[in-house]
Amino acid sequence: MGELIQQVKQIWDQMDLKKRLLFGGGILGLLIFFIFIFQINKPSYELLYGNLSQVEQDEIIGELVAMGLPYKKDYDAIYVPNASEVRARLMKAGIPKGGVVGLEIFDRSSLGATSFQNTVNYKRALQGELRRTLREIEGITDAQVLLDIPEQEPIFEDERKPPTAAITLTLSRPNALSQAQISAIVNFVVGSVVGMKEENVTIIDNYANDLTAELRKRTSLHGGQSLEERLAVKFAFEKELERDIERMLTRVFGQERVVARVNAELNLDYQEIKKELYGDRGVPRSEQEISEAYEGTGVGPYGIPGTDSNITEYRLLSDQQRSNYEKDERIVNYEINRIEERIVKAPGEVRRLSVSLFIDNETSPELQMQLEDSVAAALGLDFSRGDRISVVSLKFQKETAPVTVSQAISWPAAAGLGLLALLLAGGLIYLIMRRARRKREEAQGIDLVVGEAVDETAATEELTPEEIKRRQRQEYLDTLAREHPQDVAVLIRTWMLED
């Protein structure tokens, strides 16, 4: 190996620059060619299944190994080339099952299976199908379903028990399901199991939260109405009566001079009454009449009317003796006189009404009696069932408009406002003076250009050093204001804020 490297090194040293470039380019091109061929022949992996449990991953990987297909695993997802074809082959094999046994348990039925085994298999299949369906809902990662299905035809009727269901949902995040979705899941389970009722379905999540507690709280024992719905019906009924009374009496006493309050006791229970009545005498259901007659000579039937007449007795007569025979039979079948009565009472019956009226006016006893009679007639009050009405006349308290009291301005606030006003006035005066100075300087500059020379040296000699510095500072500020007016404005604003 070392000799080969030495030979290659000697050949490389003997090459000139052109040959080295050609050799290196050829090696690089060959390498690119092989990489290109490898990428073309490399299979393209596509998503086969995602969000898989460990049991499902093991099932799918085992089947892929048996098929001899390559795969890649990334967390809870599996990738394979040509995912559609592979997915069809897996579905044909019934994979993934996820460890769930469904109705396919009956595909291989045994002739020796007992009724108990079939019942257990049916419950397992039903649990598996419910679990598969729940796992398809968005937000649910996994589900466990336990069903208790008692015997549907017990020996005694009082031993009949309704089925129950306990479901555990593994959610992707807390509160992933809304109350509407939980109610839909409960209805789905109720519709899947014969005899199941909503109150017998319990659902919890992986955070140990009872998801059906709110549904049980809202559900009432009578009529299926929640407590909130019943209170809303009662409140709406009372408010409607109050508005009717106030609208009626407002036309008499004026606006905002009548207040009505109604307390209604309603029967919001749904009632269904069944009655079966049996009469003393039966009712004829069918009637049958049979008549027999015989006249002639010879042997004729003979017997005694009654029960024994069903067995015919014969007696011998002479050939010359004539005989007559008549038989009438009537059979009547009676049915029991049974009357079935079914009474359904819809919720909303008024049991009692209590009405209170407050009038902003002095009323006489006669007027109060008239108001009570008119309001009782308008509302249909029935005093025999305990309805009451009360009319009170008093002076209403008028609400006065709130008076706004101007608050005195404190001295610190006034001083601050005055200082701000002074600063603004000073800044405005400064700007005006600077603008006037600029105009004056422009006029002086024009005079200098025209020819009126100014002996600046003589003027400078007459000034003191302090005046010279002040004039130089003034000229510098004027130049800065002309060339950079924005910076000067920012500086003045900063001074004003600091003051």
PAGUNU-858721 format. One record per residue (C-alpha): residue in one letter; x, z, y. Coordinates in pm, whole numbers, plus 50000, padded with zeros to 5 digits. Last residue first. Layout:
N
residu xx zz yy
A X Z Y .
...
% end
This chain:
499
residu xx zz yy
D 46330 53325 57382 .
E 46471 53188 57058 .
L 46184 52937 57028 .
M 46241 52810 57382 .
W 46613 52774 57327 .
T 46553 52575 57008 .
R 46308 52344 57191 .
I 46569 52283 57460 .
L 46830 52191 57197 .
V 46591 51957 57016 .
A 46511 51782 57346 .
V 46881 51747 57424 .
D 46946 51593 57081 .
Q 46663 51342 57136 .
P 46793 51242 57483 .
H 47135 51139 57351 .
E 47294 50889 57593 .
R 47107 50979 57912 .
A 47085 51353 57843 .
L 47450 51368 57735 .
T 47560 51188 58053 .
D 47358 51427 58267 .
L 47495 51725 58077 .
Y 47850 51604 58128 .
E 47785 51543 58497 .
Q 47651 51895 58536 .
R 47951 52043 58357 .
Q 48183 51847 58584 .
R 47989 51967 58887 .
R 48006 52329 58767 .
K 48379 52297 58701 .
I 48440 52152 59052 .
E 48226 52420 59209 .
E 48428 52689 59036 .
P 48757 52524 59143 .
T 48644 52515 59511 .
L 48533 52189 59671 .
E 48697 52020 59981 .
E 48963 51848 59771 .
T 48697 51690 59553 .
A 48519 51539 59851 .
A 48848 51398 59980 .
T 48924 51252 59642 .
E 48576 51110 59607 .
D 48610 50901 59923 .
V 48294 50714 59891 .
A 48286 50342 59925 .
E 47976 50170 60053 .
G 48033 49830 59912 .
V 47722 49709 59739 .
V 47837 49851 59407 .
L 47867 50194 59558 .
D 47515 50175 59700 .
I 47377 50074 59358 .
G 47547 50372 59201 .
Q 47394 50600 59459 .
A 47046 50466 59375 .
E 47104 50517 59001 .
E 47223 50867 59077 .
R 46902 50941 59268 .
K 46684 50804 58986 .
R 46871 51018 58733 .
R 46836 51321 58957 .
A 46460 51267 58976 .
R 46437 51243 58593 .
R 46649 51552 58556 .
M 46430 51741 58803 .
I 46113 51642 58616 .
L 46263 51738 58280 .
Y 46374 52072 58415 .
I 46036 52141 58566 .
L 45866 52071 58228 .
G 46111 52294 58044 .
G 46055 52570 58295 .
A 45677 52538 58266 .
L 45694 52549 57886 .
L 45922 52850 57896 .
L 45698 53024 58145 .
A 45389 52958 57929 .
L 45567 53093 57621 .
L 45665 53403 57814 .
G 45306 53453 57928 .
L 45172 53413 57572 .
G 45426 53663 57442 .
A 45341 53910 57716 .
A 44968 53875 57641 .
A 45030 53934 57269 .
P 45243 54238 57340 .
W 44978 54369 57587 .
S 44690 54347 57338 .
I 44405 54104 57387 .
A 44071 54276 57385 .
Q 43844 54166 57104 .
S 43533 53975 57192 .
V 43233 54126 57028 .
T 43017 53879 56836 .
V 42662 54000 56811 .
P 42504 53944 56469 .
A 42160 53788 56489 .
T 41889 54041 56430 .
E 41716 54075 56094 .
K 41359 54183 56133 .
Q 41248 54478 55923 .
F 40900 54414 55793 .
K 40614 54638 55901 .
L 40393 54751 55617 .
S 40091 54642 55414 .
V 40103 54706 55039 .
V 39895 54522 54778 .
S 39920 54621 54409 .
I 39806 54427 54106 .
R 39790 54534 53743 .
D 39726 54368 53407 .
G 39657 54605 53115 .
R 39485 54382 52861 .
S 39138 54463 53001 .
F 39263 54392 53353 .
D 39293 54021 53277 .
L 39471 53844 53560 .
G 39409 53471 53591 .
L 39677 53411 53851 .
A 39444 53269 54118 .
A 39161 53507 54030 .
A 39387 53810 54050 .
V 39531 53682 54380 .
S 39181 53641 54528 .
D 39052 53976 54404 .
E 39359 54169 54519 .
L 39356 54000 54858 .
Q 38983 54077 54904 .
M 39041 54440 54815 .
Q 39329 54458 55064 .
L 39110 54303 55332 .
E 38840 54567 55274 .
P 39098 54847 55286 .
S 39215 54718 55625 .
T 39537 54531 55669 .
E 39813 54587 55921 .
N 40048 54296 55881 .
D 40379 54212 55718 .
I 40222 54199 55370 .
F 40400 54315 55053 .
L 40238 54208 54725 .
S 40313 54348 54379 .
V 40193 54184 54057 .
S 40211 54316 53699 .
L 40120 54080 53417 .
R 40068 54164 53049 .
R 40073 53991 52711 .
V 40122 53631 52815 .
E 40170 53404 52513 .
G 40482 53190 52536 .
P 40574 53124 52174 .
A 40356 52888 51965 .
K 40117 53048 51718 .
V 40077 52856 51394 .
I 39778 52936 51173 .
R 39752 52807 50816 .
E 39427 52867 50623 .
E 39386 52806 50250 .
I 39032 52835 50111 .
R 38983 52876 49734 .
N 38647 52855 49549 .
I 38769 52850 49191 .
E 38674 52525 49019 .
Y 38374 52493 48782 .
N 38337 52250 48495 .
V 37973 52170 48402 .
I 37875 52049 48051 .
R 37516 51942 47978 .
E 37384 51873 47624 .
D 37044 51734 47530 .
K 36950 51689 47160 .
E 36639 51524 47013 .
Y 36543 51471 46645 .
N 36218 51347 46493 .
S 36130 51325 46120 .
R 35900 51116 45897 .
Q 35825 51200 45534 .
Q 35785 50907 45293 .
D 36142 50921 45165 .
S 36113 51289 45097 .
L 36324 51522 45299 .
L 36662 51671 45223 .
R 36816 51907 45465 .
Y 37117 51856 45683 .
E 37313 52096 45898 .
T 37522 51973 46188 .
I 37800 52198 46311 .
N 37787 52177 46690 .
S 37446 52345 46659 .
D 37624 52669 46588 .
T 37686 52724 46956 .
G 37321 52694 47046 .
P 37024 52502 46918 .
I 36956 52562 46550 .
G 37010 52277 46308 .
Y 36869 51977 46134 .
P 36995 51630 46119 .
G 36770 51376 45952 .
V 36736 51254 45592 .
G 36454 51018 45526 .
T 36203 50873 45765 .
G 36247 50790 46136 .
E 36313 50926 46486 .
Y 36643 51034 46633 .
A 36749 51129 46990 .
E 37082 51244 47144 .
S 37153 51321 47513 .
I 37495 51417 47658 .
E 37544 51533 48017 .
Q 37887 51591 48184 .
E 37964 51760 48515 .
S 38291 51792 48707 .
R 38431 52019 48984 .
P 38141 52255 49044 .
V 38250 52519 49301 .
G 38295 52874 49183 .
R 38118 53174 49317 .
D 38263 53483 49487 .
G 38496 53286 49714 .
Y 38876 53308 49733 .
L 39062 53313 50068 .
E 39430 53217 50112 .
K 39586 53283 50451 .
K 39911 53159 50601 .
I 40034 53279 50940 .
E 40319 53116 51134 .
Q 40447 53302 51435 .
Y 40720 53203 51682 .
D 40798 53502 51898 .
L 40814 53458 52275 .
N 40540 53707 52355 .
L 40564 53747 52727 .
E 40559 54053 52953 .
A 40553 53927 53310 .
N 40673 54117 53617 .
V 40573 53944 53939 .
R 40701 54009 54291 .
A 40547 53869 54607 .
V 40673 53893 54965 .
V 40457 53775 55256 .
R 40545 53757 55625 .
E 40828 53505 55600 .
Q 40610 53222 55734 .
G 40256 53292 55842 .
F 39976 53530 55740 .
V 39715 53285 55609 .
R 39913 52977 55517 .
T 40186 53205 55384 .
L 39933 53357 55143 .
M 39907 53051 54915 .
R 40274 52954 54927 .
E 40374 53315 54857 .
I 40141 53341 54556 .
D 40258 53011 54405 .
R 40624 53096 54462 .
E 40583 53431 54285 .
L 40410 53267 53989 .
E 40695 53017 53950 .
K 40955 53291 53980 .
E 40791 53491 53700 .
F 40780 53194 53460 .
A 41142 53099 53537 .
F 41262 53456 53472 .
K 41074 53481 53142 .
V 41206 53146 53020 .
A 41562 53236 53123 .
L 41534 53573 52947 .
R 41429 53398 52627 .
E 41709 53143 52652 .
E 41970 53411 52708 .
L 41844 53608 52407 .
S 41886 53304 52185 .
Q 41594 53121 52033 .
G 41578 53048 51658 .
G 41210 53138 51642 .
H 41269 53495 51545 .
L 41601 53649 51439 .
S 41780 53531 51747 .
T 42095 53323 51756 .
R 42322 53377 52053 .
K 42524 53657 51900 .
R 42551 53473 51569 .
L 42690 53168 51749 .
E 42939 53381 51944 .
A 43063 53544 51624 .
T 43110 53205 51453 .
L 43472 53159 51558 .
D 43587 53496 51428 .
N 43949 53505 51545 .
A 44220 53599 51294 .
Y 44483 53372 51463 .
N 44474 53132 51165 .
D 44107 53064 51240 .
I 43784 53224 51119 .
I 43454 53065 51015 .
T 43159 53249 50857 .
V 42852 53062 50731 .
N 42558 53274 50610 .
E 42387 53283 50952 .
E 42359 52904 50947 .
K 42170 52891 50619 .
M 42273 52730 50289 .
G 41999 52642 50040 .
V 42175 52333 49906 .
V 42530 52301 50038 .
S 42636 51999 50243 .
G 42382 52025 50526 .
V 42471 52386 50598 .
V 42842 52298 50594 .
F 42789 52018 50847 .
N 42568 52239 51064 .
V 42845 52502 51076 .
I 43104 52236 51165 .
A 42878 52105 51445 .
S 42836 52460 51583 .
I 43215 52498 51587 .
Q 43246 52165 51769 .
A 42990 52268 52032 .
Q 43164 52604 52076 .
S 43488 52424 52155 .
L 43778 52390 51913 .
A 44150 52414 51999 .
N 44106 52770 52125 .
P 44457 52863 52008 .
R 44678 52571 51906 .
S 44717 52340 51605 .
L 44441 52525 51424 .
T 44450 52642 51062 .
L 44084 52693 50975 .
T 43958 52955 50728 .
I 43607 52902 50594 .
A 43376 53151 50419 .
A 43048 53011 50285 .
T 42737 53184 50152 .
P 42462 53079 49911 .
P 42120 53246 49932 .
K 42026 53506 49671 .
R 41736 53493 49421 .
E 41700 53820 49233 .
D 41354 53886 49382 .
E 41225 53577 49200 .
F 41309 53709 48856 .
I 41480 53503 48587 .
P 41708 53332 48833 .
E 41680 52963 48919 .
Q 41938 52881 49189 .
E 42217 53087 49035 .
P 42444 53203 49312 .
I 42667 52966 49512 .
D 42955 53152 49676 .
L 43171 52897 49852 .
L 43529 52942 49973 .
V 43679 52675 50200 .
Q 44040 52663 50320 .
A 44136 52435 50606 .
D 44446 52264 50742 .
T 44579 52119 51067 .
I 44255 52130 51266 .
G 44285 52011 51630 .
E 44130 51672 51563 .
I 43894 51681 51266 .
E 44027 51511 50951 .
R 44120 51843 50793 .
L 43753 51944 50797 .
T 43657 51649 50578 .
R 43921 51719 50317 .
R 43826 52086 50302 .
L 43456 52007 50257 .
E 43541 51769 49973 .
G 43761 52027 49805 .
Q 43501 52304 49827 .
L 43235 52074 49679 .
A 43467 51973 49394 .
R 43552 52334 49315 .
K 43181 52430 49319 .
Y 43096 52138 49090 .
N 43379 52229 48855 .
V 43251 52586 48827 .
T 42897 52467 48754 .
N 43021 52212 48500 .
Q 43224 52480 48326 .
F 42922 52713 48308 .
S 42704 52436 48165 .
T 42955 52381 47888 .
A 43202 52097 47859 .
G 43241 51968 47502 .
L 43171 51606 47593 .
S 43446 51614 47849 .
S 43423 51441 48184 .
R 43719 51258 48327 .
D 43589 51120 48652 .
F 43414 51452 48715 .
I 43718 51607 48885 .
E 43713 51305 49116 .
L 43453 51500 49316 .
G 43732 51678 49496 .
V 44043 51868 49397 .
V 44274 51942 49689 .
G 44648 51991 49631 .
G 44713 51764 49926 .
K 44548 51477 49742 .
P 44783 51220 49881 .
I 44751 51017 49668 .
G 44460 50881 49464 .
A 44668 50623 49275 .
K 44486 50340 49451 .
M 44543 50522 49778 .
L 44915 50529 49704 .
R 44922 50156 49637 .
A 44733 50085 49960 .
R 44970 50307 50158 .
V 45269 50123 50012 .
E 45126 49789 50121 .
S 45050 49912 50473 .
A 45385 50092 50511 .
N 45600 49782 50463 .
P 45928 49977 50461 .
V 45881 50355 50433 .
Y 45860 50647 50677 .
I 45737 51001 50592 .
A 45623 51255 50852 .
D 45624 51639 50854 .
Y 45986 51681 50970 .
D 46133 51331 50945 .
K 46156 51197 50590 .
K 46283 50851 50508 .
Y 46178 50636 50216 .
P 46305 50383 49964 .
L 46069 50263 49688 .
G 46136 50299 49315 .
M 45770 50344 49226 .
A 45840 50679 49055 .
V 46046 50786 49357 .
L 45757 50689 49585 .
E 45512 50892 49369 .
G 45731 51202 49385 .
I 45777 51159 49760 .
I 45400 51135 49813 .
E 45316 51445 49609 .
D 45598 51653 49756 .
Q 45497 51558 50109 .
E 45134 51648 50034 .
V 45232 51994 49909 .
Q 45454 52050 50213 .
S 45172 51965 50451 .
L 45163 51631 50624 .
N 45130 51564 50995 .
G 45229 51201 50950 .
Y 45180 50935 50686 .
L 45348 50599 50621 .
L 45525 50542 50952 .
E 45732 50225 50936 .
Y 46090 50164 50825 .
S 46249 49825 50877 .
P 46467 49732 50580 .
K 46834 49638 50646 .
N 46896 49277 50538 .
I 46902 49153 50897 .
Q 47109 49449 51017 .
F 47363 49398 50742 .
I 47396 49025 50817 .
F 47454 49103 51186 .
I 47715 49367 51102 .
F 47891 49121 50871 .
F 47898 48854 51144 .
I 48022 49099 51408 .
L 48310 49198 51180 .
L 48398 48834 51117 .
G 48394 48766 51491 .
L 48624 49063 51556 .
I 48868 48954 51285 .
G 48869 48599 51422 .
G 48919 48717 51779 .
G 49212 48936 51672 .
F 49380 48646 51493 .
L 49326 48407 51784 .
L 49455 48662 52034 .
R 49760 48735 51818 .
K 49828 48364 51779 .
K 49826 48313 52155 .
L 50047 48615 52221 .
D 50320 48508 51979 .
M 50318 48607 51617 .
Q 50639 48731 51450 .
D 50550 49094 51521 .
W 50207 49056 51353 .
I 50367 48902 51043 .
Q 50611 49192 51029 .
K 50327 49446 51066 .
V 50124 49277 50790 .
Q 50427 49290 50564 .
Q 50487 49658 50646 .
I 50121 49741 50574 .
L 50141 49564 50239 .
E 50461 49752 50158 .
G 50288 50083 50234 .
M 50000 50000 50000 .
% end
